[in-house]
Amino acid sequence: MNFKENYKWNGWDNCIYLSNNDVDIIATTDVGPRIMRFGFVGQRNNFLEIESDLGKVKGLDFRLYGGTRLWHSPEAKPRSYFPDNEKVNYFWDGQTLNLLQNIESTTGLQKEMIIKLDKSKPFLEIKYRIHNKNLWSINFAAWAITLMAKNGKAVIPQEPYQSWEENVLPVRPLVLWSYTKMNDKRCLWGEKYIQLKQDPNAISPIKIGLLNTLGWQAYYNEGDVFIKRYPYVKGEIYPDFNCNTEVYTDPNCIELETLSPLKTVNPGNFIEHIEHWYLFKEDLSSDSEEIIDEKLLPIIQKTATI
């Protein structure tokens, strides 16, 4: 395992570089907690970097920065938009990197990422924790948001098809935001998958959410396939009309979002949400669902054994 602290990257002097000689990540400690890079060693960053925000620290304005961030859900202004512009504490034990934010002054919450990169495979685990440091209980969910590089497409599985005779109950709850148009050409509503493309020439945002019991979503861009896997907890209630999976895109970015169930967190306790990340090489440039079945599904099945 290759671990470097005080790593200089894009204007920040104190980043953490972590690599297993196959894939690498870069996490910031001058701001955050943030994971700003995930990619094959020596190759492109699969995450979006907001150039106007790079290297900046401190201040009261929320900055998007790029990469992966942790929020609390349901979304609300200004609560969700607390600026993560201050230094974070970090701990490295030789296997696990822990990034711990200071307590948010306006919410009394404290965000934490616990990152473990596999020693040899293109796989890592992230435990997202939000600690309640208030003197009262709060009901919320952990919300992991990853900004992906432009010009790619998200792929989300739909619940398996069943005939009317097999199941008379609904299985595909879909949530649309007020600015989402169902005839938007960026969104392909297939029989097995929903595909949502990032288009820098678009003129409006679009966001969709759903309850995804299959527990994965993927993003294809320039030959790289990034996969998130995350748990679905049967019987639990999720935010946003019961969504554990959301995707947002506008002309500037696309976000892959996953959510934990809503929980009432007592003082001194925390909520935890886990994602597993994978990175593969494959050609998913075709929008054909047959190609997705042929090329993506075997990868998804492979991730279940890693």
C-alpha positions in Angstrom: 0.0 0.0 0.0 1.3 3.4 -1.0 0.4 6.1 1.5 1.6 9.7 1.3 0.6 12.6 3.6 1.2 16.3 3.0 0.7 15.5 -0.7 0.4 18.6 -2.8 -2.4 18.6 -5.3 -4.3 21.3 -7.1 -3.4 24.1 -4.7 -3.8 22.2 -1.5 -0.6 21.3 0.4 -1.9 18.7 2.8 -3.7 16.0 0.8 -3.6 12.3 1.4 -2.5 10.1 -1.5 -3.4 6.4 -1.2 -2.7 3.7 -3.9 -2.5 0.0 -4.3 -0.6 0.3 -7.6 -3.9 -0.4 -9.5 -6.1 2.5 -8.4 -5.5 5.6 -6.3 -7.4 8.2 -4.3 -6.7 11.7 -3.2 -8.4 13.0 -0.1 -8.2 16.6 1.2 -7.4 17.6 4.8 -7.2 21.4 4.3 -11.0 21.2 3.6 -13.5 18.4 3.8 -13.9 15.6 4.4 -13.6 15.1 0.7 -12.3 12.4 -1.7 -11.3 14.4 -4.7 -9.8 11.7 -7.0 -10.5 8.1 -7.8 -8.9 6.5 -10.9 -6.5 4.1 -12.3 -2.9 5.0 -11.3 -1.5 7.4 -13.8 -4.8 7.8 -15.7 -7.7 10.2 -15.7 -9.7 11.2 -12.6 -13.2 9.7 -12.7 -14.4 12.5 -10.4 -15.2 16.1 -11.4 -13.0 18.8 -10.1 -14.4 22.4 -9.9 -11.5 24.4 -11.1 -12.7 27.7 -9.6 -12.8 26.1 -6.1 -9.5 24.1 -6.2 -6.9 25.1 -3.6 -9.3 27.4 -1.7 -9.7 27.2 2.1 -11.8 28.9 4.8 -14.6 31.3 4.3 -18.3 31.2 4.9 -19.5 30.3 1.4 -20.4 26.8 0.4 -18.0 25.5 -2.3 -18.8 22.5 -4.5 -15.1 21.6 -4.9 -16.0 18.3 -6.7 -15.3 14.7 -5.7 -17.3 12.9 -3.0 -18.8 14.7 0.0 -21.1 13.7 2.8 -24.3 15.6 3.6 -27.3 15.1 5.9 -30.7 14.5 4.3 -33.5 15.6 3.7 -32.0 18.6 1.8 -32.6 22.0 3.3 -31.0 25.4 3.1 -29.0 26.4 4.9 -28.6 23.3 7.0 -27.4 20.9 4.3 -25.1 23.6 2.8 -22.8 24.0 5.8 -19.4 24.9 4.2 -16.7 22.2 4.6 -13.9 24.8 4.2 -11.9 24.0 7.4 -9.2 21.6 8.2 -10.1 18.0 9.0 -8.3 15.6 11.4 -7.0 12.4 9.9 -5.7 9.1 11.2 -3.9 6.4 9.4 -3.3 3.0 11.0 -1.6 1.3 8.0 -4.8 0.0 6.5 -7.6 2.5 7.2 -7.8 6.3 6.6 -10.1 8.2 8.9 -11.2 11.7 8.0 -13.0 13.6 10.8 -14.5 17.0 10.4 -14.9 19.5 13.3 -18.4 19.8 14.7 -20.5 22.0 12.4 -21.3 25.2 14.3 -24.8 25.7 12.9 -26.0 22.1 13.1 -24.1 20.4 15.9 -23.3 17.5 13.6 -19.9 16.0 12.8 -19.1 14.2 9.6 -16.6 11.3 9.3 -15.3 9.1 6.4 -13.5 5.9 7.1 -11.8 4.7 4.0 -10.2 1.3 3.4 -8.6 0.5 0.0 -8.0 -3.1 -1.0 -4.4 -4.1 -1.1 -4.4 -5.3 -4.7 -7.9 -4.9 -6.3 -9.7 -1.9 -7.7 -12.0 -1.7 -4.7 -12.5 0.4 -1.6 -15.0 0.6 1.2 -16.2 3.9 2.7 -18.1 4.2 5.9 -19.8 7.5 6.2 -20.7 8.5 9.7 -22.6 11.6 11.0 -22.3 12.1 14.7 -25.0 14.0 16.7 -23.1 16.3 19.1 -26.2 18.2 20.2 -28.1 17.8 23.5 -31.2 16.6 21.7 -32.2 13.9 19.2 -32.3 14.5 15.4 -34.0 12.6 12.7 -32.0 12.5 9.4 -30.2 10.3 6.9 -26.6 10.1 5.8 -26.3 11.2 2.1 -23.2 10.3 0.0 -22.8 12.5 -3.1 -20.2 11.9 -5.8 -19.6 14.4 -8.6 -18.5 12.4 -11.7 -16.4 13.8 -14.6 -18.4 15.3 -17.4 -19.7 13.7 -20.6 -20.5 10.3 -19.1 -23.7 8.5 -18.3 -25.2 6.9 -15.2 -26.8 3.5 -15.3 -29.4 2.5 -12.7 -31.0 -0.9 -12.6 -34.8 -1.3 -12.5 -36.5 -3.9 -10.3 -36.8 -7.2 -12.2 -39.8 -7.6 -14.4 -42.6 -9.8 -13.2 -45.9 -10.7 -14.8 -49.2 -9.5 -13.4 -49.9 -13.1 -12.3 -46.6 -13.2 -10.3 -46.9 -9.9 -8.4 -49.8 -7.5 -8.2 -48.0 -5.0 -5.9 -45.8 -2.1 -7.2 -42.0 -2.5 -7.1 -40.6 0.5 -8.9 -41.2 3.7 -6.9 -39.9 6.7 -8.9 -39.5 10.2 -7.6 -39.2 13.3 -9.8 -38.1 16.8 -8.8 -40.1 19.8 -9.9 -37.6 20.8 -12.5 -37.4 17.3 -14.1 -39.1 16.8 -17.4 -39.8 13.2 -18.3 -39.2 13.9 -22.0 -35.7 15.2 -21.4 -33.5 13.5 -24.0 -30.7 13.0 -21.4 -32.8 10.4 -19.7 -33.4 7.0 -21.3 -36.2 5.0 -19.7 -35.5 1.5 -20.6 -37.1 -1.8 -19.8 -34.3 -2.9 -17.5 -32.3 0.2 -16.8 -32.5 4.0 -16.5 -29.7 5.8 -18.2 -29.0 9.5 -17.4 -26.4 11.4 -19.5 -24.3 14.4 -18.6 -24.5 17.0 -21.4 -22.5 20.2 -21.1 -24.8 21.7 -23.7 -28.0 21.2 -21.8 -29.8 24.2 -20.5 -31.5 22.9 -17.4 -31.1 20.5 -14.5 -32.8 17.1 -14.0 -33.0 14.9 -11.0 -34.5 11.5 -10.4 -34.8 9.3 -7.4 -35.9 5.7 -6.7 -35.9 2.9 -4.2 -33.2 0.6 -5.6 -33.3 -2.8 -3.8 -30.6 -4.1 -6.1 -28.1 -1.8 -4.4 -25.9 -0.6 -7.2 -25.4 2.2 -9.7 -22.7 2.7 -12.4 -21.1 5.5 -14.3 -19.5 5.1 -17.7 -17.0 7.6 -19.1 -14.2 7.2 -21.7 -13.8 3.5 -21.1 -13.9 3.5 -17.3 -16.8 2.0 -15.4 -17.2 3.2 -11.9 -19.6 1.2 -9.7 -21.2 2.0 -6.3 -22.7 -0.7 -4.2 -24.6 0.0 -1.1 -27.1 -1.7 1.2 -30.9 -1.7 0.9 -32.5 -2.2 4.3 -35.9 -3.8 3.8 -38.7 -2.2 5.9 -36.8 1.0 6.6 -38.0 4.4 5.5 -35.7 6.5 3.3 -35.8 10.3 2.6 -37.4 12.0 -0.4 -40.5 9.7 -0.7 -38.4 6.6 0.1 -35.4 7.0 -2.1 -32.0 5.3 -1.5 -30.7 6.2 -5.0 -30.7 9.6 -6.7 -29.0 11.1 -9.7 -28.7 14.8 -10.5 -27.3 16.5 -13.6 -27.0 19.9 -15.1 -24.7 21.4 -17.8 -21.8 21.6 -15.2 -21.9 18.3 -13.4 -23.6 14.9 -12.7 -24.0 13.5 -9.2 -24.4 9.9 -8.1 -26.1 9.9 -4.7 -26.9 7.2 -2.2 -28.8 7.5 1.1 -29.2 5.6 4.3 -32.5 5.1 6.0 -33.9 7.9 8.1 -33.0 7.4 11.7 -33.5 9.3 15.0 -30.0 9.8 16.3 -29.7 10.4 20.0 -27.1 12.8 21.5 -23.6 11.2 21.4 -24.6 8.6 18.8 -24.1 8.4 15.0 -25.7 7.2 11.8 -23.6 5.1 9.4 -23.9 4.5 5.7 -21.5 2.2 3.7 -20.5 2.4 0.0 -18.3 0.0 -1.9 -16.5 1.5 -4.9 -15.1 -0.5 -7.9 -13.4 0.6 -11.1 -13.2 -1.4 -14.3 -12.3 -1.0 -18.0 -15.2 -1.7 -20.4 -16.9 -0.2 -23.4 -20.4 0.9 -22.5 -20.7 3.7 -25.1 -23.7 2.0 -26.6 -27.1 2.7 -25.1 -28.3 -0.7 -25.9 -29.7 -2.7 -23.0 -28.4 -5.8 -24.6 -24.9 -4.4 -24.4 -25.4 -3.5 -20.7 -26.6 -7.0 -20.1 -23.6 -8.4 -21.9 -20.8 -6.2 -20.6 -22.0 -4.5 -17.4 -23.9 -7.3 -15.6 -20.9 -9.7 -15.4 -18.9 -6.8 -13.8 -21.7 -6.3 -11.3 -21.8 -10.0 -10.5 -18.0 -9.9 -10.1 -18.2 -7.1 -7.5 -20.3 -9.3 -5.3 -17.3 -11.6 -4.8 -14.6 -9.0 -4.3 
